[in-house]
Amino acid sequence: MRKLARRLLLPGLATLALTATGCSSAGHTAVADAASPATLAPIADGTQRLDVTPAPQDAVVTAAVTRAEGTGKGAPVKSSLKVASYDPATRRAVIAAPPKGGSPVPSPSSDRSPSRSPGGSPGSSPSAGKPVAVGDVIASAPAPGAPDGLLAKVTEVGRKTDRGTEVTTAPTTLSSALGDDKADGKVPVDPSSVTVEPLMKGVTLSWAKGQGARFGPQGAKLPLGNLRLDLDAPIDTAPDAPVTAGASVSGFVQLSPTVEFAYDGSGGSGPRSAFLGMSGDWSSQWSLKGHAAASTGAPKRIPFAKLHSAPVIQVGPVPVVVNLDLTCYVQVEADGRVTLDVRQDVQGDFRVGGSYATGKGWTPVSTSNVHSSPVKAEVTAAGRVKSALGAEASVGLYGAVGVSADFAPYLRGEADVKASASTDGKTAVSGAWALYGGFDLSGQLHLQLSLFGTPVFERRIPLGSLNREWPLTSGKIAG
């Protein structure tokens, strides 16, 4: 029986975080190892504009404190205090002062204009003598007992120990920490902060960051700010299929994920607007070969790696911990005895997130563009097959998932081939075939987005299903 061979386009594995518009996997993206403390610029309505930047090194160990005023609402100030320990079961924390000889605690006027300094005097800044008071809000990078950071309000100040001051806390929101300030920015994720858990053999990670730091077998080839996941492994495409009906996938996906964060608290009682999302550019090259014996039944999804990162972004003086998770997978759906042999080269981007506005509530954001280069493919015999190289991603704050998304570029093929033979020994092959490219993007907004201080919605809000498909090539064979 003849093999059908045609050129086509096929989108490959997409990611995040991940995870952005404004981030190019093919370009030169610098990732800051450290940043200077964020500057605060006054704006016309009296609020402050907070810069959104990668957290400087000292923010990884120190905490910002929003000192409560007589109204119960204050403004965040930079602090040299740190969370020495935290017990999530009792919500008790130990707040430690800086070691002797360390940096002095700055007065609020050094971080804010005098008219906005909490309490109206330098004495209301956190200090070694009185690190925190009841009503204060603590925002901390990851600390012992709080691997996803800590955002909490002090409800009780306890005794002092050689480790620091013991306090009891309660959950709170970002609006309590950021007050009536504004912030809007994008922060690239440091690729060296991404941890990978391979779910099958044949998975390797490489990355390149600033100052010449590179890791992995492909690190020397990568632009700065990029990470790359390589896969070369066999996969099972059908239950109880013989060895000859197996498949294999090999290739790589190259990423440069970005976190997007925005907040406008100038409304006075909760934010007027907010945004949390992830976006990213990628490039990938994949080769998928295999046989689908009989039927896979339901689509067979095969995860091959989990990626996690918890970057700390600096929103003015406040360290905000963003948690990014990504599960990469191969999915095969087949009916009939189909052989698929595809090689493809893909570039694209996507952006997912949640946007909030007073009076409108939370609304989903999901966009994507895919560009493919011609590749070679073979589809043999009769049947249908759909193969996807996709990613399940989530982004949240302080360990709470806020947005989840599933992005799956795919190839779909159909073939109907018939063979006949006559008594005089002549044979004939006839049939039709078609190949399609496309992608599916779906997801949802979660209740935990109320962490911004917005009203809690009663159910998860779907991002909506975004599907695009386009014909690649088709043909007929006449015997």
C-alpha positions in Angstrom: 0.0 0.0 0.0 1.3 3.4 -0.9 2.4 5.9 1.7 0.9 9.4 1.5 3.5 12.1 2.0 2.8 15.8 2.0 4.2 18.9 3.5 2.2 20.7 6.3 2.3 23.0 9.2 2.0 21.8 12.8 2.0 23.9 15.9 4.1 22.4 18.7 4.3 22.5 22.5 3.1 25.8 24.1 3.9 27.1 27.5 3.6 29.9 29.8 3.9 30.8 32.4 3.6 30.0 32.3 3.2 31.3 31.5 4.2 37.1 27.4 3.7 39.6 24.9 6.9 41.7 24.9 9.1 38.6 25.5 10.9 36.9 22.5 12.4 33.5 22.7 14.5 34.3 19.7 15.7 37.6 21.0 18.1 38.8 23.7 16.1 38.9 27.0 18.1 40.0 30.0 16.9 38.7 33.4 18.1 40.9 36.4 19.9 39.0 39.1 19.1 41.9 41.4 17.3 45.2 41.2 17.6 48.4 43.1 14.8 49.3 45.5 11.7 50.3 43.6 11.1 54.1 43.3 7.8 55.6 44.2 6.5 58.4 41.9 3.7 60.6 43.0 0.8 61.0 40.6 -1.9 63.6 40.2 -4.6 62.1 42.4 -2.3 61.9 45.4 -1.7 58.2 45.2 1.8 56.7 44.5 2.9 54.8 41.4 4.8 51.7 42.5 7.4 50.2 40.1 7.0 46.5 39.4 10.5 44.9 39.1 12.4 41.7 39.9 12.9 41.6 43.6 16.3 42.7 44.8 18.4 40.3 46.8 17.5 41.9 50.2 13.8 41.5 49.5 14.2 37.8 49.4 15.0 37.8 53.2 13.2 40.9 54.4 9.5 41.8 54.7 7.5 44.9 53.9 5.2 46.2 56.6 2.0 48.3 56.1 1.6 50.1 59.4 -2.0 50.7 60.5 -3.0 54.3 61.1 -5.9 55.5 63.2 -8.2 54.7 60.3 -7.0 51.2 60.2 -5.5 51.7 56.8 -1.9 52.6 56.2 0.7 52.6 53.4 3.5 50.1 52.9 7.1 50.9 53.9 10.3 49.1 53.3 11.6 47.2 56.3 14.8 45.3 57.3 12.7 43.0 59.5 12.2 39.4 58.4 9.9 36.4 59.1 12.2 34.1 61.1 9.5 31.3 61.2 5.8 30.7 60.5 3.5 27.9 61.7 0.6 27.6 59.2 -1.5 25.5 61.6 -1.6 28.2 64.3 -0.8 31.2 62.0 1.9 32.3 64.5 5.0 33.9 63.2 8.3 35.1 64.7 9.4 38.6 63.4 13.1 39.1 63.7 15.0 42.4 63.8 18.1 42.8 61.6 21.4 41.6 63.2 23.5 44.1 65.0 25.6 46.0 62.5 23.0 45.4 59.8 21.3 48.1 57.7 19.2 50.5 59.8 15.5 50.6 59.3 14.7 53.5 56.9 12.1 56.1 57.9 9.0 56.2 55.9 10.0 59.5 54.4 12.9 57.8 52.6 10.4 55.5 50.7 7.4 57.8 50.5 6.6 61.5 50.4 6.2 63.2 53.8 2.5 63.7 53.2 2.0 59.9 52.8 4.2 58.7 55.7 2.2 56.4 57.9 1.3 58.1 61.2 2.9 61.3 60.0 6.3 60.7 61.7 9.4 58.6 61.2 8.6 56.9 64.6 5.8 55.0 63.0 8.2 53.0 60.8 8.8 49.4 62.0 11.8 49.3 64.3 13.8 46.8 66.4 12.0 48.1 69.5 8.5 47.7 68.1 8.8 45.7 64.9 5.0 45.3 64.4 1.8 46.3 66.0 -1.7 44.9 66.0 -3.3 45.8 62.6 -0.1 45.9 60.7 0.1 43.9 57.4 3.2 41.8 56.7 4.2 40.9 53.2 7.2 38.5 53.0 9.1 36.5 50.5 9.4 32.7 51.2 10.4 32.1 54.8 10.7 29.0 57.1 7.3 27.5 57.3 6.0 29.7 54.5 7.5 28.4 51.3 5.1 30.4 49.1 5.7 33.6 51.1 3.4 35.2 53.7 0.7 37.9 53.4 -1.0 38.3 56.8 -2.4 40.9 59.3 -1.1 41.0 62.9 -3.9 40.3 65.3 -1.8 39.9 68.5 1.8 40.8 69.5 3.3 38.3 72.0 6.5 37.9 73.9 10.0 38.7 72.7 12.5 35.8 72.5 16.1 35.5 71.4 14.7 34.6 67.9 12.4 37.7 67.6 8.9 38.9 68.5 6.1 36.3 68.4 2.9 37.4 66.7 -0.4 35.9 65.8 -1.7 36.6 62.3 -4.8 36.3 60.2 -5.3 36.1 56.4 -5.5 39.4 54.5 -5.5 40.7 51.0 -3.1 42.7 48.7 -5.4 45.7 49.0 -4.5 45.8 52.7 -0.8 45.8 51.8 -0.8 48.1 48.8 -3.4 50.5 50.1 -4.5 53.1 47.5 -1.4 52.9 45.4 -1.1 51.9 41.7 1.2 49.4 40.0 1.6 48.0 36.6 4.4 46.0 35.1 5.9 42.8 33.5 8.7 40.8 35.1 10.6 38.1 33.2 11.0 34.9 35.1 14.6 33.9 35.9 15.1 30.6 34.1 17.5 29.4 36.8 14.7 29.5 39.3 12.6 26.9 37.4 12.7 23.4 38.9 11.8 20.4 36.7 10.4 17.1 37.7 10.8 14.7 34.8 7.9 12.2 34.6 9.6 9.9 32.1 13.2 9.2 31.0 14.7 11.3 28.3 13.8 14.8 29.6 16.6 17.4 30.1 16.6 21.1 31.0 18.9 23.9 29.8 18.8 27.7 30.5 20.8 30.9 30.1 20.6 34.0 32.3 22.5 37.2 32.8 26.2 37.5 33.6 27.0 34.5 31.4 25.4 31.9 33.7 24.3 28.9 31.6 23.1 25.4 32.5 22.5 22.1 30.7 23.6 20.6 27.4 22.0 23.3 25.3 22.7 26.2 27.6 25.5 27.6 25.4 23.1 27.9 22.5 20.3 29.8 24.3 19.6 33.6 24.3 19.8 35.1 27.7 16.5 34.7 29.7 15.5 31.5 27.9 15.0 28.0 29.1 14.8 24.9 27.0 13.2 21.5 27.6 14.4 18.6 25.5 12.5 15.3 25.2 13.5 12.0 23.5 11.4 9.1 24.7 9.0 6.4 23.6 5.3 6.8 24.4 2.3 4.4 24.5 -0.4 5.5 22.2 -3.0 2.7 22.6 -3.9 0.5 25.6 -2.5 -3.1 25.4 -0.9 -2.3 22.0 2.0 -4.5 20.8 5.5 -3.1 20.8 5.3 -2.4 17.1 2.4 -0.1 17.7 4.4 2.2 20.0 5.4 5.8 19.2 8.3 8.1 20.0 8.6 11.8 20.4 11.8 13.9 20.2 12.6 17.6 20.0 12.6 20.7 22.2 10.6 23.7 23.3 12.3 27.0 24.1 10.6 29.5 26.4 11.0 32.9 28.0 8.0 33.3 30.5 6.8 36.6 31.9 4.6 37.5 34.9 2.1 40.4 34.4 0.8 42.3 37.4 -1.4 45.4 37.8 -3.2 47.0 40.7 -5.1 50.3 41.1 -6.2 50.9 44.7 -7.2 54.6 44.2 -10.9 53.7 44.6 -10.5 53.8 48.4 -12.3 50.6 49.3 -10.7 47.8 47.5 -9.0 48.0 44.1 -10.6 49.9 41.1 -8.8 47.5 38.8 -6.3 44.6 38.9 -4.7 42.1 36.5 -2.8 38.9 37.1 -1.5 36.8 34.2 1.3 35.0 32.4 2.5 35.2 28.9 5.4 34.1 26.8 7.0 33.5 23.5 8.3 30.1 22.5 9.9 28.3 19.6 9.9 24.5 19.2 11.0 21.7 16.9 9.4 18.3 17.3 9.4 14.9 15.7 6.5 12.6 16.4 6.5 9.1 15.0 4.1 6.2 15.8 1.4 3.8 15.1 -2.1 3.9 16.7 -3.3 0.3 16.8 -7.1 0.0 16.8 -8.3 2.9 19.0 -7.0 4.9 21.9 -10.5 5.3 23.2 -10.6 8.6 25.0 -7.7 11.0 24.2 -4.6 9.6 25.8 -2.7 12.3 27.7 0.9 11.5 28.7 2.6 14.1 30.9 6.4 14.1 30.6 7.6 17.0 32.8 6.4 19.3 35.6 8.0 22.7 36.0 7.7 25.1 39.0 8.9 28.5 39.8 8.0 31.0 42.6 9.5 34.3 41.5 9.4 37.2 43.9 8.4 40.5 42.2 8.9 43.8 43.9 5.8 46.0 43.9 7.2 49.2 45.4 8.4 48.1 48.8 6.2 45.0 48.9 7.6 41.6 47.9 4.9 39.7 46.1 5.4 35.9 45.6 4.0 34.6 42.3 3.7 30.8 41.9 4.0 29.4 38.4 3.3 25.7 37.5 3.5 24.0 34.2 2.8 20.4 33.2 4.0 19.5 29.7 2.3 16.6 27.9 1.8 14.6 24.7 -1.7 13.7 23.8 -2.8 11.2 21.1 -6.3 10.4 19.9 -6.7 7.8 17.2 -9.3 5.6 15.5 -8.1 3.0 13.0 -4.7 1.7 12.1 -2.9 5.0 11.4 0.8 5.7 11.2 1.9 9.4 11.7 5.4 10.7 11.0 5.7 14.4 11.5 8.5 16.9 11.8 7.6 20.5 12.6 9.1 23.9 13.5 6.8 26.3 15.4 6.9 29.8 16.9 4.2 31.6 18.7 2.9 33.3 21.8 0.0 33.3 24.2 -1.3 35.4 27.0 -3.8 34.3 29.7 -5.0 36.0 32.9 -7.8 37.6 34.8 -8.7 41.3 34.6 -10.8 43.1 37.2 -12.6 46.4 37.1 -15.1 47.9 39.5 -18.6 47.3 38.3 -17.6 44.6 35.9 -15.9 42.1 38.2 -13.4 39.6 36.9 -13.2 38.9 33.2 -10.9 36.4 31.4 -8.1 37.3 29.0 -6.9 34.7 26.5 -5.0 35.4 23.2 -2.6 33.4 21.1 -0.8 33.5 17.8 0.9 30.5 16.1 3.3 30.5 13.2 4.6 27.3 11.6 7.2 26.5 9.0 6.5 23.8 6.4 7.5 20.3 7.5 7.3 16.7 6.2 4.5 14.3 7.2 3.3 10.9 6.3 -0.1 9.4 7.1 -0.6 5.8 6.2 -3.7 3.6 6.0 -7.3 4.4 6.9 -8.4 6.1 10.1 -8.2 9.3 12.0 -5.5 10.7 14.3 -5.1 13.8 16.4 -1.8 14.5 18.2 -1.2 17.4 20.5 1.9 18.7 22.3 0.5 20.9 25.0 0.8 22.4 28.5 -1.3 22.8 31.6 -0.3 26.0 33.3 -1.3 27.9 36.4 -0.4 31.2 38.0 -1.2 32.5 41.5 -0.1 34.5 44.4 1.4 33.3 47.8 0.6 29.7 46.9 -3.0 30.3 45.9 -3.9 29.4 42.3 -5.6 32.3 40.5 -5.6 31.4 36.8 -5.2 28.1 35.1 -4.9 27.4 31.4 -4.5 24.5 29.0 -2.9 25.3 25.7 -2.6 22.5 23.1 -1.4 23.0 19.5 -2.3 19.9 17.5 -2.2 18.1 14.2 -5.3 16.3 13.0 -5.2 13.8 10.1 -7.8 11.8 8.2 -7.1 9.0 5.7 -9.5 6.7 3.8 -7.5 4.3 1.6 -8.8 1.3 -0.3 -6.9 -1.4 -2.1 -8.3 -3.9 -4.6 -6.9 -6.8 -6.7 -8.1 -8.7 -9.7 -7.7 -12.2 -10.9 -5.2 -11.0 -13.6 -2.8 -9.9 -10.9 -3.5 -6.2 -11.2 -3.8 -4.1 -8.0 -5.2 -0.6 -7.4 -5.1 1.8 -4.5 -7.6 4.7 -4.2 -8.6 7.0 -1.4 -8.6 10.5 0.0 -6.7 12.2 2.9 -6.5 15.5 4.6 -4.3 17.2 7.3 -5.2 20.1 9.6 -3.3 22.2 12.1 -4.9 24.0 15.0 -4.8 24.8 18.7 -7.1 24.7 21.7 -6.8 27.2 24.5 -9.0 26.8 27.6 -8.9 27.6 31.3 -10.6 29.3 34.2 -10.3 32.0 36.9 -10.3 30.7 40.5 -11.8 32.0 43.7 -8.4 32.8 45.0 -8.2 35.9 42.9 -10.1 37.5 45.7 -6.6 37.7 47.3 -6.5 41.1 45.6 -9.3 42.3 47.9 -12.0 42.1 45.3 -15.4 40.5 45.9 -15.4 36.7 45.9 -17.3 35.2 42.9 -19.5 32.2 43.5 -18.0 30.0 40.9 -14.9 29.6 38.8 -15.1 31.7 35.7 -14.1 29.8 32.5 -11.6 31.5 30.2 -13.8 30.3 27.3 -12.6 27.8 24.7 -10.5 29.4 22.0 -10.1 27.0 19.1 -8.6 27.7 15.7 -8.0 25.2 12.9 -6.8 25.6 9.4 -6.4 23.1 6.5 -2.8 22.2 5.8 -3.0 19.9 2.8 -5.2 17.3 1.2 -5.4 15.0 -1.8 -6.7 12.0 -3.5 -5.2 8.8 -4.9 -6.7 7.1 -7.9 -5.6 3.6 -8.6 
